[in-house]
Amino acid sequence: MTKLNLELSNGNSIYVDKGTPLYKVVKDNFLESNIPIVLGKINDTIYELSCELQQEGKFDVIDISTNIGIKTYTRTLQFVLIKAVLDLFPEARISIEHSLSKGIYGEIYKNGKLSMNDVEKIKEKMKEIILKDIIIKKINVKKDKAIEIFKNYNMQDKVRLLKYVGVEDVKLYELDGRYDYFYGPMAYSTGILKTFDLMYYEPGFLLRYPTEDNPTDIPEFIERKKLSKIFKETEEWGKILEVADVGSLNTKVENKDIIDIIRVAEALHEKKAAYIADMISDKKDVKIVLIAGPSSSGKTTFARRLGIQLRVNGLIPVPLSLDDYFVDREYTPRDENREYDFESIYALDLELINKNLQSILKGKETEIPSYNFKTGKREWNGEKIKLPRNGILIVEGIHGLNEILTSSIPKESKFKIYISALTQLNLDNHNRIATTDVRIIRRIVRDYLSRGYGGEETLKMWTSIRRGEEKNIFVFQENADIMFNSTLVYELCVLKRFALDELSKIKPTSSVYYEALRLKSFLHFFKDVDINYVPENSILREFIGGSCFYKY
């Protein structure tokens, strides 16, 4: 038997038989870890632990304190959930839908309404499956065979998805006789999933698990009623469009129904913007509209479209940019790495903002600053704002929902809007598209087309961007008077070719290579849609160019 030399991350060197499963290498050499280990890495290439050792070199493990690790853990946990549900309710249909309150929300359709007692039974069944430490097998089958398996399961969503997969061989996972398709790696066995919770969340469930920041504990549950409501609204939009998953979307593209889908999707956006404008108009005391949301949510285009609807109602929107209120560079707060923290609320001159807002709302002509980003200095160029009698200030920026920003302004004078791309479209019932994935694809395309940044640069920045969003935006989202979901059901069909061009440039040696690989993997499921079908006032134009609202 050939022996292969492995250099472990702790500095030790070992010899292992060629063909040894990686899980055995982990079991024999990494017993001291109290954080679940889900994948292995040999010479910077990542492998599932079911893979057999074929080469020597540097060997390391990937646990759930990493992004790819926690995604693998969560994906495996979802498979156990699906298995448990179908063991208890064989005719049920499970839909894994979206992230919510540091967990994943889903619904179970069975004979009779899902109850709290049902969820407790499912949770106990999951514990039983985990306790048995069942090996999860990865098998390679012909696409026709996979389609036949899912037809027998009556899983038409997976049949639709696989119909458009451009490969002949499909990789399935098998857990104690139950086959399923997942995009992304899986843990070796169920025994690794020691930390989870399953709770009833009407009318479905919330699957909860550790985070990469705290891989040994489940985070505190915080109710997100407004966010849950906007997801429900988006689900209704999906029913109106008759697009529940990527397979059904691809069918619309293939049947040339996509132009009508685009028109209706855009009309739903316009109708919601009009509804929000009516809400603002009905509140006679409101003088400031604050629009906040995470990166690549489409805040700028939404603000313009809302402004048009406000004009229809007889109000005159007056924009005010928070970017002009940055403090001089040397006064910018720094983060834990001593880098400038431009996303901190204290990077803005809060005193000047409130002073100017008070002056503007009193009807005074008010000089406002201009920020020179090249010099990092504030400049006064004589620009002034005066709010007309029927005017309303539109302020767009990440801190709009934080009361500290406008502390001197009475609450009744403010209307707060939270905007984000909260996709409800799944690959199939068991493979959701994370809301952050839509935003990062938007960001990659915009950075590449208009800002001169490559996809690799954008992906490397994304962790820092997300950290800033967690600290400065998401914690305040329930403070909004209303939420707007800027996602468009067809957008990934348009963004796909631009994003793939950039993602394909990222080399295996890059620190973001596997993230790029994952994004490429799910983008390949979408059929292309011509960019020329996108209306010039669409939020999507903010990322691909051609917007009627501003030069790109």
N, C-alpha and C positions, 0 to 999 in steps of 0.2 A: 504494500500500500504506500503510495506517494505521500510524503510528509510536506506540508507547506508551512513556512515561517510567517507568523503574524506578530507585528509590533503593536502592542496594546497602548491605549492612551495613557495608562499609568506608568509607562516606561518599561514594563516587562515584555519579554520576548518569549513566545510559545511556539510549539510545533503541533500542528493539527492535521489529521488525515484528510486528504483531498476528498471532497464529496460529503464532508460533515455538514449537517444543517447548521445554519448560523445561530439558530435558537440555542443549540447545544454549546456553542462557543460562549454565548452570553451567559447561559446557565452555569457553566463551569468557571467563569472568570469575573462575573460582575454581580456576585451575590449580595454585595454590601449596599447596592443602590435601593433606596426606598421610593424612588420615583419610577413609575412604570417605563420600561424600555420596550419600544415597539418596532424599531428598525435598526439595521446595521449599516455601516459605511466602510467600504474597503477602497483605499486610495481615492477618496473623494467621490466614489460612486455609491449611491444609496441602494440597498437591497431589502426586500422583505425578509424576515427571519426564517421563513420556510425555504429560502434559497439555499442551495448547497455550495460549499466553499470550492472555488475553482482556481483561485489565484492567491499568491501571497503578497504581503505588503502591510501597510498601516491599517489597523482595524480599530474602529470606534463605534460607539452605540449612539442611537438617537432616542432620547426620552421625550416625555410630553411637556418638557419645559421649552420646547421648540415649536415653531409654527407647524412644520410638517408632521411633527410628532403628535401634537394635540389633535390635528385633523385626522390622523390615522386612528387614534384612540376613539374619537367621536364617531368616525365612520364604522368602526368595529362595533361600538355600542349600539349604533342604529341597526346593524345586522342582527344583533342579539334581540333587540326590541321587536323587530319584524318577525323573527323566528318564534319568540314568545307569544306574540299576538296570534299568529297563525296556528300555533299548537293549541291555543285555547279557543280560538274562533276561526276555524278553517276556511270559512267563506268570506271572511272580512277583507276589506281593502284598507291599506295603511297609506296615508299621505304625509310625508315629511315635508313641512312647508317653509318655515323661515325662522331666523334667529329672533329671540325675544327674551329679555331679562336674563341675559347670560346663559341662555339655554336654547333648545330648539323646540318650536311649537309644531304640533302635528295633529291630525285627526284620524279617527278610525271609524269606518263605515261598516256596520254589521246589522244583523237583525236586532232591533231595539236600540235605543239611544245609549251612547257610552255613559257609564256612571262612574262615580268615585270608587265604588266597590270593584268595578271592572279594572280600573287602573291599578288598584292595589293587588289584584290577582295577577295582572301582567307584570308588575314589579317583582312579585314573589317568584314568578316563573323565570324572569330574567336572572334573579339571584341564583336560582337552581341551575340554570344553564352555565352561568359563570363559575359556580362552585364545581361543576363537573370538569372544568378546564378542557373543553372540547377543542380539538384542533380544527382550524379553518383551512380548508384545502383550496388551492388555486388550480383550476383546470382550463385547458385550452380546447375549445370546440369550434366546429364550423358555424358560421353565422346562421345558416339554415337550421342547424340543430338547436342553437340557442333560441331562435324564434319559435321553434316547435315547443321547447320547454315552457316558454312564457305564454304561448297560446294555450297550453294545457293548464297553466296556472290562471288563465283568464286575465292576464296582465297585458291589456292592449296598449297601455302606455309604453311598455318596454318593446313590444312588437313594433310600434310606430317609430320609436327611437332607433332601433337596430336596422330598420328598413333603409335608413339613410346613412348608415355607417359604411364608409368606403373601404372596408377590409373583409377578407374572407374568413379570418380566424378571430374569435372573440374569447376573451378571458372572463370566466365566471368564477365566483366563489361558492363553496359548498360548506354548509354548517349542519351537521347531523341530518343529512338527507334533503335539506332545503337549498336550492340554487338561487343565486341572485347576481345581478350585474351592478358593479360599482366602478366609478372612475376615481382612481387614486389607490394607494397601497392599503393593505389590511394587516392587522396584528396577527401573530402566529396562532394564538388560541384565546379562548374566552376568559381564561383565568386571570389575565392581566387587568381586567376591568373591575377592579375592586372598589373604586369610588364613583358613585353615580346616584342619581335620585330620579324618580318619576312621579310627577304630581298631576292631579286632575286640574285642567285649566279650561273651563267651559268654552266651547263644546268639545274640546279635545284634550290634549295632554301637553305637558312641558317636560322634555328630557333634559336633565341637568348633569353637569360634569365639571371637573376642575378646569382651570385656565392655565395657559403657559406661564403666567406670572406667579400663580399659586397652584402648582401641580399636585398637591396632596390634599386639597380641600375644595369643597363646593362653595362657590361664592354665595353671599347672602342674597335671598330673593327680594327683588324690588319690583313692585307692581308698575307696569307701563301701560295704563289703560288707553291713553291717546294713541300710542304707537300701535297697540293691538287693533284699535278701531280703524286706523288707516290701512293696515294690512287687510282687514275685512273688506274695506272699500275696494282695494286693489283686486281682491278675489272676485268681487262682483264685476269689476271691469273685465276680468278674464272671461267670465261667463258671457258678458255682452259680446266680446270679440270672438267667442268660441275657440279660444286658445288656452289650453290648460298646461301644455307641456311643449317641449321643443319638437317632438314628433308631429303634433298637430299644427304647429307653426310652419314646419317644413312642408307639410301637405298643402297649406295655404299658399306658400311660395310656389310650389310645383304646379298647383292648379291655377296660378295667376290671380288668386284672390287677394294677394298681398296689398295691392293698391287700395282696396276698400278697407282693409285692416288698418293701414296707415292713416287713412282719412278719419276713421272712427276713433282711433287711438289719440290722434291730435285733437279731435273735437272734444273728447273727454277731458283733456288738459284744459282746453279753452273754457269749457263749461265750468270746471272747478275754479279756474281763475276768476270767472265772472261771479261765481257764488261767493268767493272770498271778498271780491270788490263790493258786492252787495252787503256783506256782513260789516265791512268797514264803513260803508256809507250810512248804514243804519245806526252806527254808534257816533252820534253827533259830536261827542267830546274828543274823538280820536284825531290827533294831529300828526302823529308819527307812526309809520309802519316799519317795524324792524324785521328784517328777513335774515335768518341764520340757517346754516346747514354745513355739513362736512364737505371736504374737497370734492370737486367734480359733481356737485349736485345740480348744477344748472341755475345757480342763484341769479346770475346776471340776466339771462334771458327771461327767467320767470319774473324778475322785477320789471322788465320792460313790458311784458305781456300783461302783468297786473296793472301797470300804469295806464295802458290803453283802456282796460276795463274800468278803471277809476275815472278816466276822462269821459267815458260813456255815461257815467253816473254824475257828471258835472263837477268832478274834482280835478284839480290840476296837480299832478305829481311833480315834486321837486326832489331830485336825487341829492344825497349827501354821502360822500365816500369816507369811510372810516380809515382808509389807507392814508389819507392826508393828515391824520391825527397821531401818527407814530411819534414817539419821543425821539430826540436826537440820538444817533447810534450809540454814543458812549453811555447813555442812560438806560439803554435796553437791558432788561433783566437777563440773567444767564441761567441755563439749566444745570442739572447735576454734573454734566460734562464740561462746564464752564463755557459752553457755546451760547451765542445769542439765542434767546427764546422769543422769537418774533410772534409766536402764537399765544403768549401770555397776555392776559387782559391788561397787565401793567406795562406792556410795551406800547400802550396807547396813553395819550395825555388825557386822563379821565376828567381832570379839573377843567381843562379847556373845552372838551366836548360838552360837558354839562353847562358851562358858561355860555357857549355859542348856542346850544339848543334853547336855553331859557330866553336868550335875546331874540332868536328867530321866532319862537312861539309868541313873543310879545308884539310881533309885527315889525320889529326893528330891522333896518338894513344892516346886515352883519358881515363883516369881513371874515373869510375863512382861509385857513392856511393851505399850502400845497407842499407835499413832501417830495423831496428830491432823493430818489433811491440810490442814485449814483454817489452822491456826497454823504448820504445818511443824515441830512439836515432838513429842518423845516424852513420853508420860504414863504414870504408874504408878497404876493404879486398883485394885490389890489382886487382880487376876486371877491365879490360880495353876493350874498343871498338875501332875498326879501320874500317872505311867504305871502302870496296873495290871499285875499279874503277866503276864497274857496280852495286854498292850496293845502297840500298834505306832503310831509317829508317822507321820502323813501330811503331808509338806511339799510344797507346790505353789508353783512360781515359776520364772522364766526361767533362774535360775542353778543349778538343781538338779543339772545334770550336771558342773558345774565343781568340781573337787576343792577349790579355794580356799574355797568356801562352808563345807564341813564338814571342814576339814583336820585337826581334832583327833580325829575319829571314825574308828575302824578301818574299813577297806574292807569287811570281812566283816559289819559291822553295818548296811551300807547296801545298798539295792536301788534302782537308778535306772531310770526309765521315760521314754522320749522319746515325746511325742505330737504329731502334726501331721495336718492334713487333706491327705493325699497322694492326690489324685484319680487314678483310672485310667481314668475315663470320657472318651472323646474325642468331638468333634463327628462326625468320621469318621476313617478310617485315616490321613489326611494332615493333619488339623487337631486338634491336642491342646488340651486345656484346662489351662492352667498351674496348678500347685498353689497358687500365691499368689493366683490369681483367685478360687478358692473361698473362701479365708480373707478376702479383701477384701470379697467380697459378704456373707459372714457379718458382718463388722465394720460395714459400712454399715448393714445391717438392725438390728443390735443398738444401734449408736450412735443411730440415728434413733428406734427404738421406746422405748428405755429410758434414754438418756443425754442426749437433747436436742441431739445434734449432727446437722447436715445432712450429706448425702452428699458435698458439696463439701469441707467441713471434714475429713471422714475421708480423702478422697483426697489432700488436701494434706498430711496428716500421714503418709501411708503411706510415703513415701520415707525419712523419718526413722526410722520404725518398722522398716523393712526393713534400714536401715543398722545399727541396734541389734541386730537378729536375726543378721545376718552376723557381728557382732563377739562377741556374747555367747551365742548358742545353737547355730547351725549348726556351728561349729567343734568343738563338744563332743558332737555327736549320736552319734558312734560310741562314746562312753564309756558309753552306755546298756546296761543288762543286757538290755533288751527294748524294742521299739518298738510303739506302738499307732497304727493309722491310724484317725482319727476321721471320715473322710469317709463320707457316706451317698449311695448311688448316686442317690437320688431328691431330694436336698435342694434343688438349684437349681430344681426344679419348684415347690417351696414358697416359696423365698426370692425367686423371680423378681418377683412383683408388688410386694413391698415395696421391692426394690432399684430397679426401674424407676421407681417413684414419685419416689424421691430423685434418681436419675441424670437424670431428665427435667427437673429444676429447674435443672440446671447450664447456664449460658449460654455462647454461643460466645466471649465475652470472657474466660472463666475460664482460668487456666493449666492446669487439669485437664480441660478440655472434651473433648479428643480421647481421653483415657483413659476418660472417661465414655461417649463415643460407642462405643468399642471394647467396653466391658463391656455396653452396651445391645445392641450388635450380636449378641453371642453368646448373651445371655439370651433373645432373641427366638426362638431355635431350640427352646426348651423349652416343652412343653405344661404348663399349670397343674395343680397338685395341691392339693386342699383341705387347709388347715392342720389341720382337725379330725382328719385321718387320722394325724397325728404323735403317737406315744405320749407320755405326760407325763414319762416318765423318759429320753426321747431326748436325745442331745447337741444335736440341733437346737433343742430347747426353750430352750437357753441363749441363743439368739439371737432367737427369735420370741416368747418368753414362754410361760407356762403350765407351767413345770417343777414337778415335785413336790418338788424338792430345796431350793428357796429362793424367796423372794419376788422377783419380777422388777422 
